[in-house]
Amino acid sequence: MAMHPRRVVKKTLRLDPDKLSQLQKLLQTTSASEAVRQAIDETLAYSEALQAARRMQRRGTFARD
C-alpha cells in the first residue's frame, strides 16, 4: 500500500471523555485527535487483515489447526 500525505478534515464528535482518555493512554498518544486517528487506522488495518484471512480460508490456503 503506497503511503500518501494524509488529508485531514475537521469534525465535531461527541465522545465519552473517560473512554477518550483511556484510548489516549492505551495508544500512548499526546493528543486526543492523534488517538482517534490512530484508532481509526488500526481498525481499518485489522479489517483488511481479517478480510484477507477469510479469503485465504475460503480458498483453502489457510488451514485451521
N, C-alpha and C positions, 0 to 999 in steps of 0.2 A: 504494500500500500504506500503510495507516494505521500510524502509529507508536504503539505501546503501551509502557508501562513494562515493562522486562524482568523476567521471573520467573527467578530464578537458583536452581539446586539444587546442592548439594554432591555431588560424585562423587569416587571414588578411581580414578585411572587409572595404569596402568603405562606410562611413556613413556621413550623414549631421551633422556637428559639433553642429549646433544650436539645432537640434532635439535631439541629444545625450545629450546635456547639459540639455535640458528641461526634458528628460526622467529621468536623474540622479536626478534632483530636485524633480520631481514628486514622484519617488520611494524612495527618501531620502537615496541614496547610497553614499558611499565615493569614489567610482571609477566608471569609465565608464564600465569596464568589469563586475563589480558587477551589474550595472544597466541592462546591456544586458542579463546577466544570469537570473536575477530576472524577467525581462520582458518575457523571453522565458518560464520560469517556470509558470508564471501566465497565459500566453496564452495557454499553454498546459493544465493546470488545468481547465481553462474556457472551453476549447474544450471538455474535458472529461465530465464536468458537463452538458454541453449543449447536448451532445450525450445521456447521461443518462436521462435527462429530456425528450428528444424526444422519447426514448424507452418507458418511462413511459406513455407518452401521447398516443403512438400507442397502448399500452396495455389497455388504458382506466383507468389507475391508477393515472392519473394526470389530474384532471378536470380543465377546463378553466372557469373562472368566467365571 
